[in-house]
Amino acid sequence: MGTAIEVIKALVSPCEKLITAIQAAIGKAYEPRYIRRKADAEAYEIATVGKALRESSDIPIVYDKGALTMDTSDFDEFKKRTQSRLAYQELSKQKNIESVTDFAYEQLVGEPDVPDEPVDADWMNRFFNSVAEVSNEQMQRIWAKLLAGEIKQPNTFSIRTLDTLKNLTAYEADLFRSICPLVMRCPGNRDKSIEDYFILSDYFDENCPVEYYVLQVLEDAGLLSINNFISIGFLLSSGDIEYIKGVKSAIKATNTGSSPAQLSHLAFFLTTAGKELFSLISRDCIPPDDYYGRVIELLKRGNQLEAFPESIQLEVVDLLNE
């Protein structure tokens, strides 16, 4: 009985946990958008300060004997312009922060209780410092999903992913979304308990719906590695079954032979940041028609590193029914 009570006490509403984490990080009381009553007033304040800034942002410059100097004779006006600029910047940052936290709150409404494990303070500080500069709604929604995920399960998203996402543009996010339906997972080469996230490298031929330059952009963005000499690989003992999982279905690999068989194939791999970002948006991904059949065809064709073992049988399956 005591153990059950302890478990119950250890759970908390994810929305309440979000509010607590926000207050601890930025030292400001937070209320969700739909229960706030001052939003219109704040919007008017931001617009007013912005208008004042635009109308009086020029700083008087004096040219005197070959030198440029700032005319501060009207220092009070200069100080007001400076204060207006700083106020506008801080209001804009606060608006961005509250937009992201509002979207995160919406993600968590109705979710079951979660462990009352606090989110790392350094992580929260890094998060809010980053989202303060994000005004694009599409990117705000991605950040919100990341925050909601971290609230539900702390240590899900690394600080390295925060830094990668901070430098990601909406255009790059769209490109990444375009390859997500192609991503598959299988046991890792080095550690079988950690899955590799990959796309077969020879899928990107003249028939591929995604152009190759997209991969180069995503590699520069820190989401993908397009090294041409790395492969997926796992060993199947006789009778063993392994799954190569896609976003909708999976490929079941069975070793029907009497000896162990190694499956390997050249592939491009998602980075840690790529894997964590993929987990946020993969739910809505739809692979191309007969994508998994195409993957089986490429696997059976083999590659220059190793031929495909004849004893391994491949078939497309629905993981839910396996």
VMD Tcl script that draws the C-alpha trace (Angstrom):
set ca {
  {0.00 0.00 0.00}
  {2.80 2.41 0.91}
  {4.49 1.80 -2.43}
  {1.29 2.59 -4.36}
  {0.87 5.87 -2.47}
  {4.46 6.82 -3.25}
  {3.87 6.17 -6.96}
  {0.75 8.31 -6.94}
  {2.57 11.15 -5.23}
  {5.35 10.94 -7.79}
  {2.98 11.76 -10.66}
  {1.84 15.21 -11.70}
  {-0.20 16.83 -14.43}
  {2.13 17.68 -17.37}
  {0.45 21.11 -17.68}
  {1.18 21.88 -14.03}
  {4.73 20.64 -14.48}
  {5.15 22.92 -17.50}
  {3.96 25.97 -15.55}
  {6.30 25.16 -12.65}
  {9.26 24.70 -14.99}
  {8.56 28.00 -16.76}
  {8.30 29.93 -13.51}
  {11.56 28.40 -12.26}
  {13.37 29.26 -15.50}
  {12.22 32.82 -16.20}
  {10.94 33.91 -12.79}
  {7.60 35.04 -14.15}
  {4.09 33.79 -13.51}
  {2.74 32.06 -16.61}
  {-0.88 31.57 -17.65}
  {-1.99 29.70 -20.79}
  {-3.17 31.83 -23.68}
  {-6.85 31.02 -23.36}
  {-7.07 32.18 -19.75}
  {-5.07 35.37 -20.20}
  {-6.99 38.62 -20.43}
  {-4.19 41.04 -21.21}
  {-3.04 39.76 -24.60}
  {-4.70 42.56 -26.60}
  {-3.18 45.21 -24.34}
  {0.27 43.67 -24.72}
  {-0.07 43.51 -28.50}
  {-1.02 47.21 -28.53}
  {1.96 48.02 -26.31}
  {4.36 46.19 -28.62}
  {2.89 47.92 -31.68}
  {3.11 51.35 -30.02}
  {6.73 50.93 -28.91}
  {7.63 49.55 -32.33}
  {6.04 52.54 -34.07}
  {7.89 54.97 -31.81}
  {11.14 53.16 -32.48}
  {10.68 53.26 -36.25}
  {9.83 56.94 -36.23}
  {12.75 58.07 -34.08}
  {15.50 55.49 -34.44}
  {17.95 57.71 -36.35}
  {20.92 58.83 -34.24}
  {22.28 62.32 -35.07}
  {25.77 62.12 -36.63}
  {28.08 65.16 -36.91}
  {30.92 65.50 -39.43}
  {33.67 67.69 -37.97}
  {37.13 68.11 -39.52}
  {37.20 64.67 -41.11}
  {35.80 62.82 -38.09}
  {32.36 61.37 -37.49}
  {30.97 61.87 -34.01}
  {27.62 61.24 -32.37}
  {25.68 64.34 -31.47}
  {24.47 63.77 -27.92}
  {23.40 67.31 -27.27}
  {19.86 66.06 -27.11}
  {20.77 63.27 -24.76}
  {17.32 62.89 -23.26}
  {15.80 62.12 -26.66}
  {18.66 59.74 -27.44}
  {18.08 57.96 -24.12}
  {14.38 57.63 -24.85}
  {15.09 56.08 -28.24}
  {17.50 53.65 -26.63}
  {14.96 52.72 -23.99}
  {12.28 52.30 -26.66}
  {14.54 50.00 -28.67}
  {15.42 47.87 -25.64}
  {11.80 47.75 -24.52}
  {10.66 46.68 -27.98}
  {13.30 43.94 -28.13}
  {12.37 42.59 -24.70}
  {8.66 42.69 -25.48}
  {9.29 40.83 -28.74}
  {11.34 38.19 -26.92}
  {8.64 37.77 -24.29}
  {6.00 37.45 -26.99}
  {8.05 34.69 -28.68}
  {8.56 32.85 -25.39}
  {4.87 32.96 -24.53}
  {3.87 31.82 -28.02}
  {6.09 28.75 -27.71}
  {4.93 27.96 -24.19}
  {1.30 28.38 -25.26}
  {1.78 25.88 -28.07}
  {3.50 23.50 -25.62}
  {0.62 23.85 -23.16}
  {-1.84 22.94 -25.93}
  {0.25 19.83 -26.65}
  {0.02 18.73 -23.01}
  {-3.69 19.36 -22.34}
  {-5.38 16.03 -21.76}
  {-2.12 14.09 -21.50}
  {-1.88 11.56 -18.64}
  {0.08 12.38 -15.50}
  {3.85 12.16 -15.77}
  {6.68 11.53 -13.26}
  {7.43 14.60 -11.16}
  {11.07 14.59 -12.28}
  {12.28 18.17 -12.76}
  {13.62 19.34 -16.10}
  {17.29 20.29 -15.87}
  {17.64 24.01 -15.05}
  {20.49 24.55 -17.51}
  {18.43 22.90 -20.24}
  {15.45 25.20 -19.51}
  {17.65 28.30 -19.50}
  {19.20 27.32 -22.83}
  {15.75 26.59 -24.22}
  {14.26 29.99 -23.34}
  {17.35 31.89 -24.46}
  {16.93 30.21 -27.83}
  {13.19 30.58 -28.35}
  {13.29 34.26 -27.41}
  {14.67 34.89 -30.91}
  {12.18 32.65 -32.76}
  {9.25 34.52 -34.32}
  {8.36 32.12 -37.15}
  {5.21 30.20 -36.12}
  {6.25 26.98 -37.85}
  {9.52 26.94 -35.90}
  {7.74 27.94 -32.70}
  {5.53 24.87 -33.01}
  {8.57 22.62 -33.41}
  {10.16 24.16 -30.32}
  {6.85 23.68 -28.47}
  {6.77 19.97 -29.32}
  {10.32 19.67 -28.04}
  {9.44 21.42 -24.76}
  {6.33 19.27 -24.28}
  {8.39 16.15 -24.86}
  {11.02 17.21 -22.34}
  {8.34 18.01 -19.76}
  {6.87 14.52 -20.14}
  {10.25 12.80 -20.08}
  {13.29 14.84 -18.95}
  {16.59 14.15 -20.74}
  {14.80 13.20 -23.94}
  {16.35 16.06 -25.92}
  {19.99 17.04 -25.62}
  {21.42 20.53 -25.32}
  {23.25 19.79 -28.58}
  {19.86 19.43 -30.25}
  {18.79 22.81 -28.81}
  {21.86 24.41 -30.36}
  {21.21 22.71 -33.72}
  {17.56 23.73 -33.75}
  {18.47 27.30 -32.80}
  {20.40 27.64 -36.06}
  {17.79 25.85 -38.18}
  {15.73 27.92 -40.62}
  {12.11 27.24 -41.53}
  {13.33 26.34 -45.04}
  {15.75 23.75 -43.66}
  {13.03 22.39 -41.39}
  {10.81 21.89 -44.45}
  {13.61 20.07 -46.25}
  {14.13 17.83 -43.24}
  {10.42 17.09 -43.12}
  {10.60 16.01 -46.79}
  {13.08 13.20 -46.01}
  {11.45 11.99 -42.78}
  {9.06 9.60 -44.58}
  {12.16 7.81 -45.90}
  {13.85 7.30 -42.53}
  {14.12 3.76 -41.18}
  {15.51 2.27 -37.95}
  {17.44 -0.88 -37.23}
  {19.74 -2.22 -34.48}
  {22.94 -0.20 -34.19}
  {26.25 -1.47 -35.49}
  {28.08 -0.88 -32.22}
  {25.30 -1.09 -29.64}
  {22.24 -3.17 -30.47}
  {20.20 -1.43 -27.76}
  {20.53 1.88 -29.65}
  {18.84 2.06 -33.02}
  {20.42 3.64 -36.09}
  {18.20 6.03 -38.05}
  {19.08 5.90 -41.74}
  {18.11 6.12 -45.40}
  {19.71 3.74 -47.90}
  {22.22 5.82 -49.84}
  {21.44 4.26 -53.23}
  {17.77 5.23 -52.86}
  {18.78 8.67 -54.10}
  {18.91 7.89 -57.79}
  {17.16 9.49 -60.77}
  {13.81 8.10 -59.59}
  {14.02 9.51 -56.07}
  {11.42 12.18 -55.20}
  {14.01 14.05 -53.10}
  {16.88 15.82 -54.85}
  {20.42 15.13 -53.66}
  {21.15 18.76 -52.80}
  {18.60 18.44 -49.96}
  {20.93 15.97 -48.24}
  {23.84 18.37 -48.52}
  {21.80 21.19 -46.97}
  {20.73 18.94 -44.11}
  {24.29 17.80 -43.51}
  {25.37 21.44 -43.23}
  {22.46 21.99 -40.81}
  {23.76 19.20 -38.54}
  {20.85 16.79 -39.04}
  {22.30 14.20 -41.43}
  {25.60 12.52 -42.24}
  {26.08 11.61 -45.90}
  {29.36 9.73 -45.54}
  {29.41 7.25 -48.44}
  {31.38 4.57 -46.59}
  {29.18 3.82 -43.57}
  {26.63 1.01 -43.57}
  {23.85 -0.41 -41.48}
  {24.59 -3.91 -40.28}
  {23.40 -6.63 -37.97}
  {24.06 -10.34 -37.54}
  {21.22 -12.87 -37.64}
  {21.75 -16.32 -36.16}
  {19.89 -19.26 -37.69}
  {16.16 -18.73 -37.25}
  {16.60 -15.17 -35.91}
  {14.20 -12.37 -36.84}
  {15.00 -8.67 -36.93}
  {12.91 -5.66 -37.94}
  {13.90 -2.64 -40.01}
  {11.26 -0.15 -38.93}
  {9.77 2.63 -41.02}
  {7.32 5.35 -40.04}
  {4.27 3.28 -41.09}
  {5.41 -0.31 -41.63}
  {8.51 -2.45 -41.19}
  {10.64 -4.91 -43.09}
  {10.91 -8.27 -41.37}
  {14.28 -9.97 -41.89}
  {14.41 -13.71 -41.14}
  {17.48 -15.92 -41.39}
  {16.14 -19.19 -42.81}
  {19.57 -20.74 -43.15}
  {21.51 -22.99 -40.78}
  {24.41 -20.54 -40.35}
  {24.63 -16.93 -39.11}
  {24.17 -14.28 -41.80}
  {25.19 -10.62 -41.84}
  {22.91 -7.99 -43.36}
  {24.66 -4.75 -44.31}
  {24.07 -1.90 -46.72}
  {25.47 1.57 -47.33}
  {23.32 4.28 -45.79}
  {23.10 7.93 -44.76}
  {22.50 8.39 -41.03}
  {20.64 10.95 -38.95}
  {22.75 12.71 -36.33}
  {21.68 12.80 -32.68}
  {19.91 16.11 -33.32}
  {18.35 14.65 -36.46}
  {17.01 11.63 -34.57}
  {15.54 13.77 -31.82}
  {13.94 16.17 -34.29}
  {12.63 13.23 -36.31}
  {10.84 11.92 -33.22}
  {8.87 15.19 -33.07}
  {7.50 15.17 -36.61}
  {7.54 11.56 -37.83}
  {3.95 10.90 -36.72}
  {2.58 12.83 -39.70}
  {4.94 11.33 -42.30}
  {3.60 9.36 -45.27}
  {6.16 7.31 -47.25}
  {5.99 7.20 -51.07}
  {3.91 4.43 -52.64}
  {5.68 1.05 -52.46}
  {8.59 2.63 -50.58}
  {9.22 -0.48 -48.48}
  {9.16 -2.67 -51.57}
  {11.80 -0.41 -53.07}
  {13.94 -0.74 -49.93}
  {13.72 -4.54 -50.13}
  {14.76 -4.38 -53.78}
  {17.81 -2.26 -52.92}
  {18.79 -4.49 -49.98}
  {18.62 -7.61 -52.13}
  {20.70 -5.95 -54.81}
  {23.47 -5.63 -52.22}
  {26.28 -3.09 -52.42}
  {29.98 -2.86 -53.04}
  {30.81 -3.67 -49.43}
  {29.01 -6.99 -49.17}
  {26.57 -9.10 -51.19}
  {23.11 -9.80 -49.79}
  {22.93 -13.21 -48.00}
  {20.55 -15.57 -49.80}
  {19.46 -17.13 -46.50}
  {17.81 -13.90 -45.31}
  {14.17 -13.49 -46.30}
  {12.61 -10.02 -46.36}
  {8.94 -9.05 -46.22}
  {6.91 -5.94 -45.50}
  {4.82 -6.22 -42.32}
  {2.63 -4.11 -40.08}
  {4.48 -3.86 -36.77}
  {1.23 -3.58 -34.81}
  {0.27 -7.06 -35.95}
  {3.62 -8.69 -35.28}
}
mol new
graphics top color blue
foreach p $ca { graphics top sphere $p radius 0.5 }
foreach p [lrange $ca 0 end-1] q [lrange $ca 1 end] { graphics top cylinder $p $q radius 0.2 }
display resetview
